């Protein structure tokens, strides 16, 4: 089948990019690839701001290349599909999360674990199959292989649903994989930020009894009354932590800062599991003796495969799970990054790309 003129030529796109590690974003014109046979092109309406965007903008992980257009919590409406696309049509609500490519042939890919593929391609700041740089969702247009596109159910709002494509799958996947999703289980969530507040919502929808563990006593009312957690522990209060020793089947640790693991391991029952989903910049100290005595486990988890990501979005829609967000215009993004450093957001910034990107330029 002959390609249409739209499919033959790259698409002009407008976004905001970091040019260096100073952390400042500014308007940036670039090109998206033409819509390929298996590609879905969509108009970006909203994009969440993940803390990893901040790390990448400032090159804090040492892997950034510039210009860098961040954003991997991207949602919008399909405007064009390739001739071999089977699952999407123009007008569908869709999203793209943390990855846009993988090898499709390794054991991980064969088992719907594209996120564990050694050749997994990140949504931005990476090299695509054709050698071009990938650009993220702080832009007006997205083109992606349909395999890496998620269908957004009609009843899930796009703005508050966007963060689920990273924060949602990051906590949903370990709850499922590590078997911490059984009704009546006792599960702790460490940190009540972008990941933590969504973890509480998913765990509660699974029928789990949730204990929020935080350094801040000020978050107790929020955790119990707004998010529906069953109990709350201040991790700095030794009496509280001691009283809760050996009570949890598992813990989802969302904290990205340096923090002690020994008190958390002490909260676990025999055979309990501490699952790390935050990414501290420096190694954490891991005491082995408490693991031996309780046959306890420390594990990790990083997003999820595409099949599970779709499952997570469908589960969220069924149970009315969304992120708590603050919607911002595109030209507020630098101020938002400064606030993110100070943890001054409840609990996720979402950029209103559709209504503000053009006007901000």
Protein Blocks (a to p, Z undefined) as FASTA:
>chain_A
ZZdfklmpccdddddddfbfnopacddddddddddfkbccdddfbdcddfklmmmmnopn
opaccdddehjddcdddfbdcfkbckbcehiacdddfbfbdehlamklmnopaklpfkbc
cfbhpacfkopacddfkbfbdcddfklpccddfklcfklmmmmmmmmmmmmmmmmmnopa
bghiacddehjafklmmmmmmmmmnopacddddfblklmmmmmmmnopabdcdfklmklm
mmmgokafbdcdfbfbdcdfklmmmmpcehiacddfbdcfbdcdddfklmmmnopacddd
ehjafklmmmmmmmmmmnopacddddddfklmmmmmmmmmnopacfbdcddfklmmmmmZ
Z
